[in-house]
Amino acid sequence: MKTFIQKYEQTVSNTFHADFQDNWDTDRFGPEIKENRKLPGFLESWLKRSRWYEKRKSDRIKAVGLDHVQPYLSELEWLHQSLADEESRRWLVLLAAYRALGHRRIRLPTNNPEFWKVRNTALEIPHGQEEIDPQHLGWKIHERSLKKLGYPINVFCLPGAFYHTFVLRQYHCETAEGVIACEKGDIVIDAGGCYGDSALYFAHQVGPQGRVASFEFLPINVSIFRRNMALNPNLAERIRLYESPLYSENNRELFVIGSGPGTRVVPETSDPKAYAVRTTMVDDLLSRGDLPRVNFLKMDIEGAELEALKGSEQTLRKFRPKLAITVYHDFKDFWTIPRYINSLGLNYRFYLRHFTIHAEETVLFAH
């Protein structure tokens, strides 16, 4: 098997002449702002024929690519060897290159005609007239029925969010060894509940005998979350909302930074708009009898995943739940999170999957 760096260098080399014009997600980021690099026609023509220019360009691209991974090479090689299938290793190389070189040079496999066909079909689902303001970036949220997608669910949600959750099934991973997903009767931790769409998805998947413990603390998100529970009373019976962030310590004071889905918590801040919240540990839920067990643990909590996993150590040791942990908030999470899980000696097997055409929504699955 080739090493990470061998595959990575080849991937970077293959980008020397790339300039993808259709590799930008306008729904997520708005119109692409393009740099004006127009040169006089004769100069541009001469440069394109110049071997010196081509070599300098390729050397510069290679340097940028290698600079991105060189400080972490030993960790990336460890992760590359630790991933359980070739698809995961391929994603690791491509995502590292994308983060280094950007959308003009790296096209991820998700950017294909089928991706856009399915996405557009989902986004064309009619919505109600009522608008909810989530107090973030001028967004407006409308109610949609997901019956056409096979779910008896109505939800106020951002179009991209329900597309990733219900269509791409972002917390469902198929492998040669079987499926990593929640099942009927499972008890699920839904860390990063946001507007309640993922909690409803899990509640639908686990059935009447299953349960979902969902964590969301931002007041406007909680308000929308409760509105969605009211729209789906049968599923809401399986869901319990905890209005606190998960962390490595119980009752730790943290400060809330940001707004919307990207809200995060930090131990210290100088931001005068920040306010304090108190944390919860997964292990504490079990010790006080809130949950009898955990079968599936999902975390998408804006960079706090490692700390929350540390607060789940006894749960992991006792029940060895299936895991779906996002690692895209910080490049170092790609290896620090599986390193921590691996240190527990529980023989988890790791899989990496990705669900956008850009750098967001990378999920580490483990079972």
Protein Blocks (a to p, Z undefined) as FASTA:
>chain_A
ZZfklmmmmmmmmmmmgccfklccfklnopaddddfbdcfklmmmmmmpmklmmmmmmmm
mmmmmmmmmmmmmmmmmmmmmpmbfklmmmmmmmmmmmmnojmlmccfklcfklmmmmmm
mmmpccdfbdcdehighiacddddfklnopacdddddfklmmmmmmnommbccdfkbccd
ddehiacddehjknommmmmmmmmnommbccddddfbfklmmmmmmmmmmmmmlmmmpcc
ddbdddfbehiacddedehjlbccdfbdcbfkbccdddddfklmmmnopagbdfbdcdde
ehplmmmmmmmmmmmmmnopaddddfklpmklmmmmmmmmmmnonopacddddfbfblgh
iacddZZ
